[in-house]
Amino acid sequence: MVVTLQQMTKPPDTFISAQSTLFNIYLVSLGLEQLARPLLYHTIVVWKADSLLLLWRTLRHNPNLGSLVRQIACCITLTREVVIRQTIQMAKEKLEHSAFPKGQTLYEGLWMTAEEDVPQVIIFNMLCETPNLKTLSLQVPKAMELIEYKCLMRMIAKSSHLDNLRTLNHNHPFGLRCFPTTLQICRDPCESTTRYAQADEDGDNGFQHQNYWPMYGITGLVGLYCLGNNRPRFFRNFSEEEIFQGLGYPPKEYFKEIREIRLDKSSTGPQYLYSICQSAPQLEILRVSHRRHSQEESPRGQYHKTLNSGLLMRAATLRHLHLDFNDSREYKYYNGPDQRLTCLPELHRLETLQIQLQTLFSRRSAISQQDIRTMFPSSLVELTLDDEWDQDVVEIEERIQIYSKIMDPEQFVEGWEITTGTKATFWNRYQRSIVNILMSLWGISGERLPQLRRVHYVSNY
């Protein structure tokens, strides 16, 4: 069973029940133990501080078990004060007073590091004990809490440069031994316990994915899934303290081997997707789903660093593109020429595309003016058009219609409410333009888009 972090504080009940059943089978006989052991240790979910320490102790006392682990999902925030306190207390109870010399040795090793770093050191050592790990899922704190995983990142960064890494009284000849193919990073769903706890919940209160860049260079990593990340900072905004804490500058292509990037409930706008495309030379799959009502800062910088330019850098590799973000008026300038994406026909390997009409056309009036038949590459197999427009854009378009006398001002009442109970003239025209573009796609599917098999139209209206 594969566990995906979806802002959960504990694993699903079905997983807990299955693990309990496997453990009972494990205890029946030696024969059943051998059958149940690979299944029992296939997926490890850490959702309590005590389970983190006990699992680490088990792996250190039984090194062969680590080779059975394929997924580790850590559902606790390692730098949270309560987690640190509980981990240290459990270490004193289970290790310091252990009747076994190995337990006492582990306890002595823990005190070689600062107390606040103990959970991070433990999780790093677990990664050194699981050479066949395929999926690593980490829950991380919000960036504004200032309790990010600096110790863990420093250890991972150093392990990639050392031939012989020593961790807690145990030598690992090649440093970090695991080579996961998928990394999941999830924002802590719990309320903040710091002075930032009263921050606006609709604000930009996710995590900075750039602060975890050492993990992206792990050999064999091809998939990154971020749930609840903020817009990335540019490298020039890193403080001197961050640069000299042992990590150094992030490399220019810090997504060097990653082929799939998925940003869910993100606040990453078009301008910052440019930097992501620039840092991922082998990018094949990009999926972005915006956090609703996220409050982004006003855009800064030059408009040549657009999403359009970023996607063109990946034209030779990109196969799947899913864009669903709050494209406000200010950020439309970072889409591309005419405030929209024009590069799609040049993405010659693109097979599936999901895009908002707002990103495709920029303005509602442009739907009847642009030829949709020339907007996509011939390699396209599946297309999803999302008829979603931000409220600020919708209101502006409606006012334009009012001022141009297409719509009677007396009929306009907050959005699409019509006092007479009939559809406004311009709304009928918009519906007809949508039907026309769908018919156009159907008419050219055999010649201009020979691979096209499915067209989905999604609308909340």
C-alpha angles and dihedrals in degrees: 000000000000117000119209120198108238099167091287127154095205137015121271117280090243090059093048091049092048093049091049091052092048091050092052090050089047090060098049102079143334092259094052090043090061091050096046099041098078091048093045094053098035093093121027119192118191109198101148131050092235092054089054092058096040093050091050090050091050093051092048093049093044108034093177091066092064091067089062095059115102101164135029118189114186108197096178129081105243095207096047110120094231091052092050092048094048093046093053092046091050090049091056092048099043104028112023093052095034117137089219121080091222091061092051090048091054090050092052090051092055092061091060087083137050116279094241090057098050098099091047092050090050094052090048091052089050088056088053090054097050109067095167097051112141104174128036119187120187131183111214134188126253113273093238091063091067093216100112125153099271095146094050092046091049092052093048092047092050094045091062090059101042127084092200119030120187117205126175101332094317130102120221108191095207103031114233105029102189123086107191118188095204130046122190121191118187131186115242106259094203124101114266115257095202131086088276092066093105093056117130107276090217091056129101094281103144130105131278109245090199090066088068097049096127089070092056091066095058108129113259097016109141105154130058123184118184120186115194102000126162126231107285122254119235114250093249088066094064110114124237090248091057093047094052100039088097101277103085123198116334110249117255092246098040090157089056100148100018114118101176127047122179121183112187123184087004132156094209109133131198095275093056094044084064090063091047092053089047091054096048110065093172098044113150103158127039120176121174125180115178127226105247115250093002111169107229124188119251110277119261134185136045122326094227088079092076133148087248091060092044094053091048089059088060097042091115094055111023113109106157126037126180117176122180112151139136098265101193123189093262095051095048088084088067094056096077142262113357087010093285141089112274099161099079096099088057094056092093096178097048112127106166128031132180114181140157118246088231090062092044099047105015092209132044091229090059092065091079093040102049123073106233091193090076097045101084138057121252090241093068114125103170129024129188119189114197112204096207126133128180115252094242090054092045093052092049092050090050092051090050089055091049093049092048089055093240090119127040109243090219090063094054112096116160110315117329097346109129116196095207093052092240130111117263116247094243092049090056089049091051091052091051091050090054091052089049095054091048090051090048091055090050092049097052100035092103099049113022096028105029095165096050111120106158136032118186123192115197122190137162093197 
